[in-house]
Amino acid sequence: MQTQLSNTKILTYSLWGLRLLLVGIFLYHGLPKAIFWSMATEKFIGFGLPGFLGPITGIAEVIASVLLLFGRFWRASNLVLLFIIAGAIVTVQLPNFIEDAKKVAGLERDLLILVGHLILLAAYPSGVLNKSTNAQVTAQKEVFNPKSPF
């Protein structure tokens, strides 16, 4: 029982850490786009995308990050951020990598962000965000398969 409780705490703190990290990344990149519309427009035009998508993307990143931070509409906000990072991979990072293989760092970073959002989506079943111990134990049972070596 002690080990099970420890695993639940580790899982909870790990997911909180991942969540805070992802929120920080998207706020850091989204706030400038949401505030400085002309810069965001020029940046997106430089990527070969419609310029109006820059400010819209920035606003979506900020709103979804704040919602994810406070645990409101976490599934929808997670999906919004997941689609934004998938779009960045397909439209910016992958073409840059194909053009110059030395630009792998941006692609690797964005792939890790994508996987982070997938983990949050998989690991936050209903009730995990509640502070009750029963919800955490239930979530722990759903996330960790006792028959699995992991």
N, C-alpha and C positions, 0 to 999 in steps of 0.2 A: 504494500500500500504506500509506503514511504517513497519508493522508486517511482510509482505511478504519479504521485503528487509532484515530485521533482520534475518529471518529464513534462507535466502540465505547465508548471511554472516556466521551465525553459522554453517550451513552445510559445507560451503567451508573451514572454519578454522578447523572444526572437522575432515573432510576428510584429510586435509593436515597434521594434527597432527597424525592421524592414519597411514597415509602413511609414515611419518618420523619415527614413532615408529617401524613399520614393517621393514623399510629399515635398521634402526639401529640394530635391532635384528639379521637380516640375515647377515649384514656385520660383526657383532661381532662374530657370529658363523662360517661364511663362510671364512673369511680371514685366520684364522689359518689352515683350511683344504686346502686352495688354496696355501698357502706358504709352509707349512710343510707336504709334501706329505707322508713321512714315518709314521708320527703320524696319519694322516687321514686314511691311509691304515690299520694300526694296529687297530685303533678304529673301523673301519667298519668290519674287520675280527672278532673282539671281539663281535660285534652285530650279527655275523653269516651271514654277507653279503660279497659279493666279495670285496676284498680290493681295486681294481681299482676304485670302485664307490666313495670312499672317496674324492680323489682329484678332480674328475669330478664334484661331488656334490658341493664342495667348490668353484670351478671356476664358476659353474652355479649360485650359490648363490650370488657371488660377482658381476658378470656381470648383472644378473637380478635386483639386488638391485640398482646398479648404474643407470641402465636404468629407473627403477621405480622412483628413486629420481629425475631424470631430465625430467620425463614425456615422455620419448621416448619408443615406443612400449609397452606402459603400460599394455595393455591387455595380450600380450604374456609373458611379464616379470612377471606379476601377476600370470598367470597360471603356469609358471615354479615354482615359489615360493610356490604356492598352492599345486602342486604335490609333491614338496620336503617335505613340512610339513605333508602332508597326508601320505607319505611314512614313515616319522619318527614316526608318530602315530601308524601306522600298524605294523612296524617292530621293534620298540624300546619301545615306551611308553605303548602301550596296553599290550604286553607280560610282561613288568615289573609290570604293575598294576595287571595283573592276578596272577602273581607269588607272589606279596606282595602288598596288598591293601594300605599299608602306602606310597607307591610311587605314590600317586595320583596327587601330585603337578606338576610333569612333564607332565602328561597327560592333566591336566586342562590347563596348560600354552599353550601347543601345540594346544589344541582345540580352545582356544581363538585366537591364531594366525591364525588358519584356518578360523575362522569366520571373522576375520579382513580382510583377503584377499577376502572372499566372499562378504563382504560389499563393498570393493573397486571396485570389479567387477560389482556389481549391481548399485553402485552410480555414476560411472563415464561413463555416456553415452557420445556419441560424442559431443564435444564442451565444456564440463565442464572444461577441462584443459586450455581452452582459457581464456584470461583475460577480454573478453568483457562482459558487463553487460547482453546483450541479451542472450548469451549462458548460463550464470548463472541462469537467470530467467527461461529459457527453462528447464534447468536441474532440477531446484527446482520444477517445475510443474510436471516433470516426476517422481521425487523421492517422493514427498509428495502428497498423494491423499487428496484433500480437503474434501471428504466425510468421510474419516477415522477419528476416534477419536484420532489418534496418529499424 
